[in-house]
Amino acid sequence: MPAVTRFPLSVQWPHYLRAVVDISFPAYHIRVAPGCAHGPSGLPHPLGSAGTIHIVTAFNPGGHHSTAPSNLRAQHELLHVIDRCGLQWWPAVGGDGAGTHAEISVAISGMSDAQARAIGRTFGQDAVFAWTPTSWRLLACTDTAHDVTVPGWHATTLASASHP
């Protein structure tokens, strides 16, 4: 039986578990957060009953703060990679719910978890998010041993594009 390699978790991992993501769809803006809502959110998953939206960023590789120009260059390259793959995407911003930390991200449909991990790994990310109709998942880019699935999610409509 092959050995399973477990990479050490980033010190940022607890923050990733509590992160929220704002996504700007053409007709509306939403905030998605892990866990079941305290009451009905009233918002269905944008892809209906099937499909996953992965949230990826190129900001702050390895969980270390980079300069704004470096982050923006990396994010621009991420968008080129996604466009070359012919994937549908929407602008997103991930961060903490209080708004003290935010990273420009992208919400992508049409790729597998393995593809999302590979793109995240290419850009030095510890993890990517996977949002399905039934769950919110944190996927480690280095292995699957640290993946976390949160049953349920809740989404709220934002008045306009916002930052977590």
Backbone as a printed PyTorch tensor [residue, N CA C, xyz], in Angstrom:
tensor([[[  0.8520,  -1.1740,   0.0000],
         [  0.0000,   0.0000,   0.0000],
         [  0.9000,   1.2400,   0.0000]],

        [[  0.6210,   2.2130,  -0.8770],
         [  1.4750,   3.3960,  -0.9230],
         [  1.3180,   4.2490,   0.3250]],

        [[  2.3910,   4.9010,   0.6850],
         [  2.3630,   5.7850,   1.8560],
         [  1.5850,   7.0530,   1.5160]],

        [[  0.8800,   7.5610,   2.4950],
         [  0.1560,   8.8210,   2.3340],
         [  1.0010,   9.9120,   2.9630]],

        [[  1.3170,  10.9070,   2.1570],
         [  2.1110,  12.0160,   2.6630],
         [  1.1730,  13.0780,   3.2050]],

        [[  1.3650,  13.4590,   4.4460],
         [  0.5860,  14.5480,   5.0420],
         [  1.5110,  15.7370,   5.2060]],

        [[  1.1660,  16.7920,   4.5250],
         [  1.9450,  18.0080,   4.6280],
         [  1.4530,  18.7920,   5.8430]],

        [[  2.3240,  19.5430,   6.4820],
         [  1.8840,  20.3320,   7.6310],
         [  0.8860,  21.4000,   7.1990]],

        [[ -0.0750,  21.6440,   8.0590],
         [ -1.0620,  22.6820,   7.7810],
         [ -0.4560,  24.0630,   7.9230]],

        [[ -0.9210,  24.9610,   7.1030],
         [ -0.5110,  26.3520,   7.2050],
         [ -1.0420,  26.9260,   8.5120]],

        [[ -0.3270,  27.8860,   9.0670],
         [ -0.8140,  28.5610,  10.2720],
         [ -2.0920,  29.3370,   9.9660]],

        [[ -2.3670,  29.5570,   8.6850],
         [ -3.5710,  30.2710,   8.2730],
         [ -4.8070,  29.3780,   8.2210]],

        [[ -4.6440,  28.0690,   8.3560],
         [ -5.7420,  27.1180,   8.1720],
         [ -6.9940,  27.4660,   8.9880]],

        [[ -6.8910,  27.8140,  10.2630],
         [ -8.1080,  28.1710,  11.0130],
         [ -8.8500,  29.3650,  10.4050]],

        [[ -8.1210,  30.2930,   9.7990],
         [ -8.7630,  31.4390,   9.1450],
         [ -9.5020,  30.9950,   7.8830]],

        [[ -8.9100,  30.0700,   7.1400],
         [ -9.5650,  29.5630,   5.9350],
         [-10.9010,  28.8970,   6.2910]],

        [[-10.9330,  28.2130,   7.4160],
         [-12.1580,  27.5110,   7.8220],
         [-13.3090,  28.4680,   8.1250]],

        [[-13.0040,  29.7020,   8.4620],
         [-14.0450,  30.6920,   8.8010],
         [-14.2770,  31.7100,   7.6910]],

        [[-13.5880,  31.5530,   6.5810],
         [-13.6560,  32.5560,   5.5130],
         [-15.0390,  32.6220,   4.8720]],

        [[-15.3510,  33.8110,   4.3930],
         [-16.5510,  34.0410,   3.5960],
         [-16.0970,  34.5190,   2.2210]],

        [[-16.9680,  34.3610,   1.2300],
         [-16.6220,  34.7690,  -0.1240],
         [-17.7660,  35.5780,  -0.7130]],

        [[-17.4410,  36.7480,  -1.2400],
         [-18.3970,  37.5670,  -1.9730],
         [-18.1800,  37.2970,  -3.4570]],

        [[-19.2750,  36.9880,  -4.1550],
         [-19.1940,  36.6910,  -5.5890],
         [-20.0910,  37.6650,  -6.3360]],

        [[-19.5540,  38.2180,  -7.4010],
         [-20.3090,  39.1710,  -8.2350],
         [-20.7710,  38.4820,  -9.5060]],

        [[-22.0150,  37.9980,  -9.4840],
         [-22.6350,  37.4630, -10.6860],
         [-23.1780,  38.6440, -11.4800]],

        [[-23.4600,  38.4850, -12.7590],
         [-23.9130,  39.6370, -13.5440],
         [-25.1670,  40.3320, -12.9970]],

        [[-26.1020,  39.5760, -12.4650],
         [-27.3720,  40.1800, -12.0330],
         [-27.4510,  40.4730, -10.5390]],

        [[-26.5240,  39.9370,  -9.7630],
         [-26.5870,  40.1170,  -8.3110],
         [-25.2460,  39.7890,  -7.6800]],

        [[-25.0860,  40.2140,  -6.4370],
         [-23.8790,  39.9670,  -5.6590],
         [-24.2960,  39.2230,  -4.4030]],

        [[-23.5260,  38.1890,  -4.0480],
         [-23.8580,  37.4160,  -2.8520],
         [-22.6430,  37.2240,  -1.9630]],

        [[-22.9130,  36.9320,  -0.7090],
         [-21.8870,  36.4940,   0.2350],
         [-22.2200,  35.0610,   0.6160]],

        [[-21.2460,  34.1630,   0.4530],
         [-21.4050,  32.7520,   0.8080],
         [-20.5400,  32.4800,   2.0210]],

        [[-21.1240,  31.7920,   3.0010],
         [-20.4000,  31.4390,   4.2190],
         [-20.6390,  29.9680,   4.5300]],

        [[-19.6600,  29.3110,   5.1250],
         [-19.8360,  27.8980,   5.4660],
         [-20.8430,  27.7090,   6.5910]],

        [[-21.4810,  26.5360,   6.6060],
         [-22.4080,  26.1810,   7.6740],
         [-23.8410,  26.5040,   7.3290]],

        [[-24.7230,  25.9060,   8.0920],
         [-26.1480,  26.1050,   7.8570],
         [-26.5760,  27.4860,   8.3330]],

        [[-27.5260,  28.0370,   7.6280],
         [-28.0410,  29.3600,   7.9670],
         [-28.8830,  29.2930,   9.2330]],

        [[-28.9160,  30.3830,   9.9490],
         [-29.7940,  30.5210,  11.1030],
         [-31.0950,  31.1000,  10.5740]],

        [[-31.8430,  30.2690,   9.8890],
         [-33.0320,  30.7180,   9.1820],
         [-32.7780,  30.5920,   7.6930]],

        [[-33.8140,  30.6240,   6.8820],
         [-33.6310,  30.4080,   5.4470],
         [-32.8890,  31.5540,   4.7680]],

        [[-31.9350,  31.2070,   3.9320],
         [-31.2280,  32.2480,   3.1900],
         [-32.0220,  32.6370,   1.9580]],

        [[-32.8350,  31.7040,   1.4540],
         [-33.6570,  31.9890,   0.2990],
         [-32.9050,  32.0130,  -1.0210]],

        [[-31.6150,  31.7410,  -0.9950],
         [-30.8370,  31.7680,  -2.2290],
         [-30.4060,  30.3610,  -2.6150]],

        [[-30.8030,  29.9060,  -3.7900],
         [-30.3440,  28.5920,  -4.2470],
         [-28.9180,  28.6740,  -4.7710]],

        [[-28.3040,  27.5240,  -4.9330],
         [-26.9730,  27.4580,  -5.5410],
         [-27.1040,  27.9420,  -6.9820]],

        [[-26.2120,  28.8060,  -7.4510],
         [-26.3410,  29.3780,  -8.8000],
         [-26.3220,  28.3560,  -9.9360]],

        [[-25.7200,  27.1930,  -9.7180],
         [-25.6620,  26.1760, -10.7700],
         [-26.7740,  25.1530, -10.6420]],

        [[-27.7490,  25.4040,  -9.7850],
         [-28.8500,  24.4600,  -9.6190],
         [-28.4490,  23.2690,  -8.7750]],

        [[-28.9980,  22.1070,  -9.1170],
         [-28.7950,  20.9260,  -8.2750],
         [-27.4860,  20.1960,  -8.5590]],

        [[-26.7560,  20.6100,  -9.5540],
         [-25.4890,  19.9330,  -9.8670],
         [-24.4230,  20.9810, -10.1680]],

        [[-23.2250,  20.6110,  -9.9180],
         [-22.1260,  21.5050, -10.2640],
         [-21.4290,  22.0720,  -9.0450]],

        [[-20.1750,  22.3740,  -9.2480],
         [-19.3400,  22.9340,  -8.1900],
         [-18.7610,  24.2460,  -8.6770]],

        [[-18.7250,  25.2200,  -7.7900],
         [-18.0250,  26.4610,  -8.0510],
         [-16.7980,  26.4570,  -7.1500]],

        [[-15.6300,  26.5450,  -7.7540],
         [-14.3790,  26.6010,  -6.9940],
         [-13.9550,  28.0520,  -6.8470]],

        [[-13.4550,  28.3980,  -5.6860],
         [-12.9680,  29.7530,  -5.4370],
         [-11.4630,  29.6770,  -5.2450]],

        [[-10.7480,  30.4300,  -6.0800],
         [ -9.2820,  30.3860,  -6.0980],
         [ -8.7600,  31.8260,  -6.1050]],

        [[ -7.6230,  32.0250,  -5.4800],
         [ -6.9290,  33.3060,  -5.5350],
         [ -5.4630,  33.0640,  -5.8600]],

        [[ -4.8000,  34.1160,  -6.2770],
         [ -3.3440,  34.0590,  -6.4440],
         [ -2.6660,  34.9870,  -5.4390]],

        [[ -3.4640,  35.6150,  -4.5720],
         [ -2.9260,  36.5520,  -3.5790],
         [ -2.1600,  35.8140,  -2.4760]],

        [[ -1.1470,  36.4510,  -1.9590],
         [ -0.4170,  36.0280,  -0.7660],
         [ -0.0480,  34.5470,  -0.7680]],

        [[  0.7640,  34.1040,  -1.7390],
         [  1.1410,  32.6950,  -1.7950],
         [  1.7920,  32.2120,  -0.5020]],

        [[  1.4810,  30.9860,  -0.1470],
         [  2.0400,  30.3830,   1.0610],
         [  1.5260,  31.0030,   2.3440]],

        [[  0.4550,  31.7850,   2.2510],
         [ -0.0980,  32.4170,   3.4490],
         [  0.7260,  33.5910,   3.9510]],

        [[  1.6640,  34.0640,   3.1300],
         [  2.5080,  35.2010,   3.5100],
         [  2.0820,  36.4310,   2.7140]],

        [[  2.0330,  37.5760,   3.3650],
         [  1.6150,  38.8000,   2.6940],
         [  2.6140,  39.2000,   1.6150]],

        [[  2.0950,  39.4720,   0.4270],
         [  2.9020,  39.9590,  -0.6920],
         [  2.5360,  41.4140,  -0.9470]],

        [[  3.3300,  42.0800,  -1.7400],
         [  3.0230,  43.4710,  -2.0790],
         [  1.8000,  43.5130,  -2.9880]],

        [[  1.1270,  44.6480,  -3.0110],
         [ -0.0420,  44.8110,  -3.8720],
         [  0.3130,  44.5720,  -5.3450]],

        [[  1.3980,  45.1480,  -5.8670],
         [  1.7310,  44.8790,  -7.2770],
         [  1.9860,  43.3890,  -7.5560]],

        [[  2.6620,  42.6900,  -6.6410],
         [  2.9110,  41.2560,  -6.8320],
         [  1.6180,  40.4690,  -6.8360]],

        [[  0.7270,  40.7930,  -5.8970],
         [ -0.5650,  40.1060,  -5.8370],
         [ -1.3820,  40.3400,  -7.1010]],

        [[ -1.4200,  41.5750,  -7.5690],
         [ -2.2110,  41.8920,  -8.7580],
         [ -1.6380,  41.2350, -10.0170]],

        [[ -0.3170,  41.1750, -10.1350],
         [  0.3080,  40.4750, -11.2670],
         [ -0.0610,  38.9960, -11.2380]],

        [[  0.0440,  38.3820, -10.0720],
         [ -0.2780,  36.9570,  -9.9520],
         [ -1.7590,  36.7100, -10.2600]],

        [[ -2.6380,  37.5750,  -9.7770],
         [ -4.0740,  37.4030, -10.0340],
         [ -4.3690,  37.5570, -11.5270]],

        [[ -3.7070,  38.4800, -12.1740],
         [ -3.8690,  38.6720, -13.6180],
         [ -3.4520,  37.4030, -14.3650]],

        [[ -2.3500,  36.8040, -13.9550],
         [ -1.8940,  35.5580, -14.5840],
         [ -2.8900,  34.4240, -14.3170]],

        [[ -3.4580,  34.3670, -13.1080],
         [ -4.4800,  33.3630, -12.7990],
         [ -5.6550,  33.4900, -13.7720]],

        [[ -6.1080,  34.6970, -14.0080],
         [ -7.2220,  34.9040, -14.9430],
         [ -6.8570,  34.4530, -16.3540]],

        [[ -5.6090,  34.6650, -16.7810],
         [ -5.1660,  34.1750, -18.0900],
         [ -5.2230,  32.6530, -18.1510]],

        [[ -4.7940,  31.9790, -17.0900],
         [ -4.8370,  30.5160, -17.0520],
         [ -6.2810,  30.0260, -17.1670]],

        [[ -7.1730,  30.6400, -16.4120],
         [ -8.5870,  30.2420, -16.4470],
         [ -9.1790,  30.4840, -17.8330]],

        [[ -8.8820,  31.6350, -18.4210],
         [ -9.3860,  31.9400, -19.7640],
         [ -8.8500,  30.9570, -20.8040]],

        [[ -7.5630,  30.5940, -20.7090],
         [ -6.9830,  29.6240, -21.6510],
         [ -7.6680,  28.2650, -21.5450]],

        [[ -8.1660,  27.9410, -20.3500],
         [ -8.8750,  26.6710, -20.1460],
         [-10.3260,  26.7470, -20.6220]],

        [[-10.7930,  27.9390, -20.9710],
         [-12.1520,  28.1050, -21.4470],
         [-13.2110,  27.9570, -20.3680]],

        [[-12.8520,  28.2710, -19.1330],
         [-13.7760,  28.1040, -18.0140],
         [-14.5860,  29.3700, -17.7600]],

        [[-15.8090,  29.1930, -17.2740],
         [-16.6360,  30.3330, -16.8870],
         [-16.2170,  30.7730, -15.4940]],

        [[-16.1190,  32.0980, -15.2960],
         [-15.7130,  32.6010, -13.9810],
         [-16.4080,  33.9210, -13.6890]],

        [[-16.4250,  34.2400, -12.3840],
         [-17.0050,  35.4810, -11.8880],
         [-16.0450,  36.0870, -10.8730]],

        [[-15.9800,  37.4100, -10.7940],
         [-15.1190,  38.0520,  -9.7920],
         [-15.5820,  37.6910,  -8.3760]],

        [[-14.6240,  37.5360,  -7.4970],
         [-14.9320,  37.1910,  -6.1020],
         [-13.8970,  37.8420,  -5.1870]],

        [[-14.2600,  37.9390,  -3.9310],
         [-13.3460,  38.4180,  -2.8960],
         [-13.5420,  37.5150,  -1.6900]],

        [[-12.4670,  36.9120,  -1.2150],
         [-12.5350,  36.0590,  -0.0370],
         [-11.8510,  36.7180,   1.1370]],

        [[-12.3300,  36.4190,   2.3280],
         [-11.7010,  36.9860,   3.5130],
         [-12.4820,  36.6670,   4.7610]],

        [[-12.2110,  37.4060,   5.8130],
         [-12.9440,  37.1720,   7.0590],
         [-14.2540,  37.9630,   7.0370]],

        [[-15.2000,  37.4910,   7.8090],
         [-16.5190,  38.1090,   7.8380],
         [-16.5330,  39.5270,   8.3560]],

        [[-15.5520,  39.8990,   9.1450],
         [-15.4900,  41.2520,   9.7010],
         [-14.9130,  42.2580,   8.7110]],

        [[-14.3100,  41.7710,   7.6370],
         [-13.7510,  42.6650,   6.6330],
         [-12.3560,  43.1730,   6.9350]],

        [[-11.6660,  42.5680,   7.9000],
         [-10.3140,  43.0320,   8.2250],
         [ -9.2570,  42.4740,   7.2730]],

        [[ -9.5970,  41.3950,   6.5550],
         [ -8.6750,  40.8210,   5.5750],
         [ -9.4860,  40.3880,   4.3590]],

        [[ -9.0690,  40.7870,   3.1790],
         [ -9.7510,  40.4090,   1.9440],
         [ -8.7370,  40.1670,   0.8420]],

        [[ -9.0210,  39.1680,  -0.0040],
         [ -8.1530,  38.8510,  -1.1310],
         [ -8.9990,  38.7270,  -2.3880]],

        [[ -8.6020,  39.4410,  -3.4320],
         [ -9.2860,  39.2940,  -4.7110],
         [ -9.1650,  37.8400,  -5.1370]],

        [[-10.2750,  37.2760,  -5.5600],
         [-10.3340,  35.8660,  -5.9320],
         [-11.1510,  35.7240,  -7.2030]],

        [[-11.4120,  34.4950,  -7.5730],
         [-12.2430,  34.2130,  -8.7300],
         [-13.0620,  32.9620,  -8.4230]],

        [[-14.3550,  32.9950,  -8.7760],
         [-15.2480,  31.8520,  -8.6360],
         [-15.3670,  31.2080, -10.0110]],

        [[-15.0820,  29.9090, -10.0970],
         [-14.9370,  29.2310, -11.3880],
         [-15.8710,  28.0340, -11.4580]],

        [[-16.5570,  27.8750, -12.5840],
         [-17.3330,  26.6490, -12.7850],
         [-16.7130,  25.8480, -13.9210]],

        [[-16.9420,  24.5450, -13.8970],
         [-16.4980,  23.6960, -14.9910],
         [-15.1890,  22.9690, -14.7840]],

        [[-14.6870,  22.9380, -13.5600],
         [-13.4540,  22.1760, -13.3480],
         [-13.6160,  21.2070, -12.1760]],

        [[-12.7460,  20.2340, -12.1380],
         [-12.7580,  19.2290, -11.0770],
         [-12.0020,  19.7470,  -9.8580]],

        [[-12.1710,  19.0430,  -8.7420],
         [-11.4000,  19.3810,  -7.5440],
         [ -9.9000,  19.2790,  -7.8320]],

        [[ -9.4970,  18.2470,  -8.5720],
         [ -8.0720,  18.0670,  -8.8810],
         [ -7.5350,  19.2410,  -9.7000]],

        [[ -8.3210,  19.7230, -10.6550],
         [ -7.8930,  20.8780, -11.4400],
         [ -7.7960,  22.1290, -10.5650]],

        [[ -8.7680,  22.3160,  -9.6750],
         [ -8.7480,  23.4840,  -8.7850],
         [ -7.5180,  23.4400,  -7.8780]],

        [[ -7.2230,  22.2630,  -7.3280],
         [ -6.0260,  22.1110,  -6.4890],
         [ -4.7610,  22.4350,  -7.2800]],

        [[ -4.6950,  21.9300,  -8.5140],
         [ -3.5030,  22.1450,  -9.3350],
         [ -3.3020,  23.6330,  -9.6300]],

        [[ -4.3820,  24.3340,  -9.9430],
         [ -4.2610,  25.7690, -10.1950],
         [ -3.8360,  26.4800,  -8.9140]],

        [[ -4.4570,  26.1200,  -7.7950],
         [ -4.0560,  26.7200,  -6.5220],
         [ -2.5880,  26.4670,  -6.2140]],

        [[ -2.1540,  25.2430,  -6.4330],
         [ -0.7570,  24.8780,  -6.1800],
         [  0.1760,  25.6770,  -7.0850]],

        [[ -0.1960,  25.8510,  -8.3550],
         [  0.6040,  26.6300,  -9.2990],
         [  0.8430,  28.0410,  -8.7850]],

        [[ -0.1550,  28.5870,  -8.0900],
         [ -0.0420,  29.9590,  -7.5890],
         [  0.3280,  30.0150,  -6.1060]],

        [[  0.8720,  28.9090,  -5.5790],
         [  1.4050,  28.8960,  -4.2230],
         [  0.3670,  28.9380,  -3.1180]],

        [[ -0.8610,  28.5050,  -3.4170],
         [ -1.9260,  28.5770,  -2.4210],
         [ -1.9370,  27.3480,  -1.5220]],

        [[ -2.3310,  27.5620,  -0.2790],
         [ -2.4880,  26.4540,   0.6630],
         [ -3.7500,  25.6650,   0.3630]],

        [[ -4.8110,  26.3830,  -0.0610],
         [ -6.1090,  25.7430,  -0.2300],
         [ -6.9700,  26.5100,  -1.2200]],

        [[ -8.0110,  25.8450,  -1.7010],
         [ -9.0590,  26.4530,  -2.5150],
         [-10.3950,  26.0300,  -1.9050]],

        [[-11.4480,  26.7430,  -2.2600],
         [-12.7810,  26.3880,  -1.7750],
         [-13.5670,  25.7190,  -2.8880]],

        [[-14.4660,  24.8110,  -2.5010],
         [-15.3820,  24.1650,  -3.4350],
         [-16.7870,  24.3180,  -2.8660]],

        [[-17.6620,  24.9600,  -3.6270],
         [-19.0290,  25.2290,  -3.1970],
         [-19.9730,  24.4050,  -4.0510]],

        [[-20.6810,  23.4740,  -3.4140],
         [-21.6490,  22.6240,  -4.1120],
         [-23.0520,  22.9520,  -3.5980]],

        [[-24.0810,  22.3850,  -4.2180],
         [-25.4340,  22.6360,  -3.7170],
         [-25.6520,  22.1850,  -2.2690]],

        [[-24.8270,  21.2630,  -1.7690],
         [-25.0440,  20.7450,  -0.4150],
         [-23.9200,  21.0110,   0.5730]],

        [[-22.7770,  21.5080,   0.0990],
         [-21.6680,  21.6700,   1.0450],
         [-20.7210,  22.7850,   0.6350]],

        [[-19.9080,  23.1760,   1.6060],
         [-18.8060,  24.1300,   1.4320],
         [-17.5670,  23.3570,   1.8410]],

        [[-16.5830,  23.2260,   0.9240],
         [-15.4010,  22.4180,   1.2160],
         [-14.1390,  23.2480,   1.1110]],

        [[-13.2170,  22.9890,   2.0150],
         [-11.8840,  23.5600,   1.9860],
         [-10.9600,  22.4510,   1.4990]],

        [[-10.3490,  22.6550,   0.3380],
         [ -9.5050,  21.6360,  -0.2800],
         [ -8.0410,  22.0490,  -0.1910]],

        [[ -7.2420,  21.2440,   0.4790],
         [ -5.8060,  21.5140,   0.5500],
         [ -5.2060,  21.3340,  -0.8370]],

        [[ -4.3200,  22.2180,  -1.2300],
         [ -3.7050,  22.1300,  -2.5530],
         [ -2.6030,  21.0790,  -2.6150]],

        [[ -2.0520,  20.6940,  -1.4770],
         [ -0.9320,  19.7520,  -1.4690],
         [ -1.3550,  18.2970,  -1.3580]],

        [[ -2.4830,  18.0200,  -0.7380],
         [ -2.9400,  16.6410,  -0.5720],
         [ -4.4230,  16.6660,  -0.2100]],

        [[ -5.0130,  15.4920,  -0.0870],
         [ -6.4300,  15.4290,   0.2970],
         [ -6.6160,  15.1160,   1.7770]],

        [[ -5.5330,  14.8610,   2.4760],
         [ -5.6250,  14.4420,   3.8780],
         [ -6.2000,  15.5190,   4.7890]],

        [[ -6.0770,  16.7820,   4.4060],
         [ -6.5260,  17.8720,   5.2610],
         [ -7.8390,  18.5090,   4.8100]],

        [[ -8.4600,  17.9420,   3.7890],
         [ -9.7080,  18.5100,   3.3000],
         [-10.7580,  18.5450,   4.4040]],

        [[-11.5610,  19.5960,   4.3880],
         [-12.6280,  19.7520,   5.3730],
         [-13.9290,  20.0190,   4.6180]],

        [[-14.9680,  19.2590,   4.9600],
         [-16.2900,  19.4820,   4.3890],
         [-17.2030,  20.0100,   5.4730]],

        [[-17.8280,  21.1350,   5.1920],
         [-18.8120,  21.7050,   6.1040],
         [-20.1780,  21.4130,   5.4960]],

        [[-21.0120,  20.6450,   6.2010],
         [-22.3270,  20.3870,   5.6230],
         [-23.1370,  21.6840,   5.5960]],

        [[-23.5700,  22.0250,   4.4250],
         [-24.3910,  23.2110,   4.2800],
         [-23.5840,  24.4810,   4.0880]],

        [[-24.2870,  25.5050,   3.6910],
         [-23.7340,  26.8360,   3.4720],
         [-24.9240,  27.7830,   3.4990]],

        [[-24.6260,  29.0370,   3.6190],
         [-25.7000,  30.0170,   3.4960],
         [-25.2050,  31.2040,   2.6840]],

        [[-26.1260,  31.7700,   1.9520],
         [-25.7920,  32.8910,   1.0830],
         [-26.7660,  34.0260,   1.3350]],

        [[-26.2400,  35.2160,   1.2960],
         [-27.0700,  36.4040,   1.4470],
         [-26.7880,  37.3490,   0.2870]],

        [[-27.8020,  38.0640,  -0.1190],
         [-27.6500,  39.0330,  -1.1950],
         [-26.9880,  40.2870,  -0.6560]],

        [[-26.0500,  40.8080,  -1.4130],
         [-25.3950,  42.0650,  -1.0590],
         [-25.9710,  43.1740,  -1.9310]],

        [[-26.0580,  44.3470,  -1.3880],
         [-26.6190,  45.4780,  -2.1320],
         [-25.7780,  45.8120,  -3.3600]],

        [[-24.4830,  45.6870,  -3.2400],
         [-23.5720,  45.9380,  -4.3590],
         [-22.3160,  45.1530,  -4.1070]],

        [[-21.3850,  45.2000,  -5.0560],
         [-20.1200,  44.4920,  -4.8590],
         [-19.5240,  44.9260,  -3.5320]],

        [[-19.0900,  43.9660,  -2.7590],
         [-18.6300,  44.2370,  -1.4000],
         [-17.3540,  43.4650,  -1.1530]],

        [[-16.7520,  43.7260,  -0.0370],
         [-15.5830,  42.9670,   0.3970],
         [-15.9110,  42.3410,   1.7280]],

        [[-15.4510,  41.0890,   1.9300],
         [-15.6990,  40.4500,   3.2350],
         [-15.0840,  41.2480,   4.3680]]])
